[in-house]
Amino acid sequence: MPMNPLLKLTSADLNKAAALQAQIEKLQTQLAKLVGAGTAPAPALTKTGRGPISDARRKRLSQIAKKRWKQVKAAGKKAL
């Protein structure tokens, strides 16, 4: 089964794609008004928030937090 090419994109690429999609929708609306094509196409619903975190990402974040707390404890601090 072919792999979805969207899965290979970075978050920066996805953000850029979302911005481009918003710009396309805005331009389509402007074009519809200019040409007088009645109503503009309805904008696509966008997903808000963040998706689930992969196990690998969760593990990496845990390692980073543990390293940070180890440094804080070594410095004798009780809070960051």
PLY file of the C-alpha trace (Angstrom):
ply
format ascii 1.0
element vertex 80
property float x
property float y
property float z
element edge 79
property int vertex1
property int vertex2
end_header
0.00 0.00 0.00
1.48 3.43 -0.93
2.48 5.72 1.94
0.72 9.03 2.32
3.17 11.80 1.28
1.75 14.11 3.96
3.27 11.87 6.63
6.76 12.84 5.46
6.23 16.60 5.95
7.68 18.51 8.87
5.55 20.72 11.09
7.03 23.79 9.36
5.97 22.38 5.98
2.48 21.67 7.30
2.19 25.19 8.70
3.29 26.61 5.35
0.77 24.40 3.54
-2.01 25.59 5.86
-1.03 29.23 5.24
-1.00 28.64 1.48
-4.43 26.97 1.66
-5.82 29.96 3.56
-4.31 32.31 0.97
-5.82 30.27 -1.88
-9.26 30.43 -0.27
-8.91 34.20 0.19
-7.89 34.64 -3.45
-10.78 32.46 -4.63
-13.18 34.63 -2.66
-11.70 37.79 -4.17
-11.90 36.31 -7.66
-15.52 35.31 -7.15
-16.37 38.86 -6.05
-14.50 40.34 -9.01
-16.11 38.07 -11.58
-19.49 38.30 -9.89
-19.94 34.58 -9.45
-22.71 34.80 -6.86
-21.41 33.19 -3.72
-17.86 32.26 -2.92
-16.98 28.66 -2.13
-17.28 27.75 1.54
-13.90 27.67 3.27
-12.70 24.24 4.30
-12.89 23.44 7.97
-9.46 23.44 9.54
-8.35 21.24 12.37
-7.36 23.15 15.48
-5.17 22.05 18.32
-2.46 19.46 18.27
-2.65 15.84 17.33
-1.58 12.95 19.49
2.08 12.57 20.44
3.90 9.51 19.13
5.54 7.14 21.56
8.98 8.13 20.30
8.24 11.85 20.80
6.81 11.21 24.27
9.96 9.26 25.21
12.21 12.06 23.89
10.29 14.73 25.83
10.55 12.59 28.98
14.31 12.27 28.53
14.67 16.03 28.08
12.58 16.74 31.21
14.55 14.23 33.29
17.84 15.74 32.14
16.60 19.24 33.02
15.46 18.15 36.51
18.77 16.34 37.08
20.61 19.62 36.36
18.27 21.53 38.69
18.81 19.03 41.50
22.58 19.13 40.97
22.47 22.92 41.31
20.58 22.55 44.62
17.48 24.36 43.45
13.97 23.29 44.43
12.22 24.80 41.40
13.07 25.77 37.86
0 1
1 2
2 3
3 4
4 5
5 6
6 7
7 8
8 9
9 10
10 11
11 12
12 13
13 14
14 15
15 16
16 17
17 18
18 19
19 20
20 21
21 22
22 23
23 24
24 25
25 26
26 27
27 28
28 29
29 30
30 31
31 32
32 33
33 34
34 35
35 36
36 37
37 38
38 39
39 40
40 41
41 42
42 43
43 44
44 45
45 46
46 47
47 48
48 49
49 50
50 51
51 52
52 53
53 54
54 55
55 56
56 57
57 58
58 59
59 60
60 61
61 62
62 63
63 64
64 65
65 66
66 67
67 68
68 69
69 70
70 71
71 72
72 73
73 74
74 75
75 76
76 77
77 78
78 79
